[in-house]
Amino acid sequence: MKQVRFLSYLKTLTGVSNYELKSDPNTIADALQEIANKFPQISDLILDTVPEVSFILGERTLVTPKDLDLVLNDELIIGPIVAGG
């Protein structure tokens, strides 16, 4: 099954560090909808047109809405936006 891993304060907000997706979603957008339904306390953070978190799939950090149509093959990681400098 496809997994979601929550990092940092998202673990506190959801009460879990890992969640197994029940609907076997095809895309990241589908997965985010299931997550928002399961954890409404973070729905605004993940479903906003400008998300307040980062989505990581494999080696790729998803930062734009167009990336949400990518196929979800494995684990999706949701964490805080990290900036460097």
GISULMO-V6304 format. One record per pair of residues at least 24 apart in sequence whose C-alpha atoms are under 10 Angstrom apart, sorted by sequence separation. I is the first residue (numbers start at 1). GAP is how many residues later the second one is. If there is no record, write none. Layout:
I_GAP, I_GAP
This chain:
1_24, 2_24, 14_24, 15_24, 54_24, 55_24, 14_25, 53_25, 54_25, 55_25, 13_26, 14_26, 53_26, 54_26, 55_26, 4_27, 13_27, 14_27, 28_27, 52_27, 53_27, 54_27, 3_28, 4_28, 13_28, 14_28, 52_28, 53_28, 54_28, 2_29, 13_29, 28_29, 52_29, 53_29, 51_30, 4_31, 10_31, 10_32, 46_32, 28_34, 10_35, 45_35, 29_36, 32_36, 29_37, 31_37, 29_38, 30_38, 28_39, 29_39, 30_39, 27_40, 28_40, 29_40, 27_41, 28_41, 29_41, 30_41, 31_41, 27_42, 28_42, 29_42, 30_42, 10_43, 26_43, 27_43, 28_43, 29_43, 26_44, 27_44, 28_44, 32_44, 26_45, 27_45, 28_45, 31_45, 7_46, 25_46, 26_46, 27_46, 32_46, 25_47, 26_47, 24_48, 25_48, 28_48, 6_49, 24_49, 5_51, 4_52, 4_53, 21_54, 20_55, 19_56, 18_57, 19_57, 18_58, 18_59, 11_67, 10_68, 11_68, 3_69, 10_69, 2_70, 3_70, 4_70, 5_70, 6_70, 7_70, 8_70, 9_70, 10_70, 2_71, 3_71, 4_71, 5_71, 6_71, 7_71, 8_71, 9_71, 1_72, 2_72, 3_72, 4_72, 5_72, 6_72, 7_72, 8_72, 1_73, 2_73, 3_73, 4_73, 5_73, 6_73, 7_73, 1_74, 2_74, 3_74, 4_74, 5_74, 6_74
